[in-house]
Amino acid sequence: MNGTLTLVATPIGNLGDLSPRAVEALAGADLVCCEDTRRTGSLLKHVGVRAAELKRVDEHTEFEAIPAVLDRLSAGEQIVLVSDAGTPGVSDPGERLVSAAISADHEVTTIPGPVAAISALVASGLPTGRFVFEGFLARKGRARDEQVAAIAGERRTVVLYESPNRVAATLMLLAERCGADRRAVIARELTKLHEEFRRGTLAELATWAAGGVKGEVVLVIDGATDVAELEDAQLVERLSVARAGGASRRDAVDAVVAETGAKKRRVYELALNL
């Protein structure tokens, strides 16, 4: 009889957020896969659980660990997957292991709990009916430019994670591309002693963050407002100004898309004809 892979959400700060079902699953597991055995071991000790076995499965070891985990599932074992904090697979290891387990016809289930992105969203005061999660932005290069351009034109509320060391620079870039007056929220140190929600415009938050930010950070950004459809000639004029100012074709396209909300493919085709 096949075993089960259970994804268990763990606290993102307050240890009181570990659910009774989560404790039960951890206590009954034949194997607990985790990012850091010491950190997970401390959590288990706190709730009085002695795991049968802990196995490191992080971003560096997840792929290599998959065959052994699948073999143990085939032997009928109960395996729990946790991350250091929050729900595994959400900007944390787990996605590849889950996909492999499903492909091998093993049962996969979850015990829900804390997710920093959802906690920040629901307490942000921004629209929650439709939203998009971007995870961590790329650190540099074309991938980062494309993500920011997409956020600039996104009509839904945007949630993303960022390092406290990079959040000021990210907010400055977002204010430039999305508009300085676009509403946003910084959710910092969620569920911890120094939890803070700071609300304002992207420009205001960028100014505040320039003084230094500590702790885990979630950014929640209001969706773009509807903009009037611009004529091709108006878009070409903006592209020409950007190119005359020294911008590359790609940067000019990204800037115009961010400024106008026009479709990127349309702007790119116009740029090719300049």
KAJOKA-V629713 format. One line per field, one symbol per residue. psi: psi as a letter, one per 30 degrees, with the letter a starting at -180 (. if undefined). Layout:
BEGIN
psi->???
END
This chain:
BEGIN
psi->klakjkkkklkgdjfffkleeeeeeeegkfkjklejeeeeeeeeeeggkjkekkkkjafffeeffeeeeeeeefggljkkkllekakkfjglleeeeeeeeefgglkklkjlbkjeeeeeefgeflkfeklkkfbkkkelaeeeeeeeeeeefkflkkkllkkfffeeeeeeeeeeefkfgkklkkjkhkglehkkjjkaleeeeeeefffkkklkkkkkkklklklkkkleeeeeeeeeeeefggkleeeeeeeeeeefglkeeeeeeeeff.
END
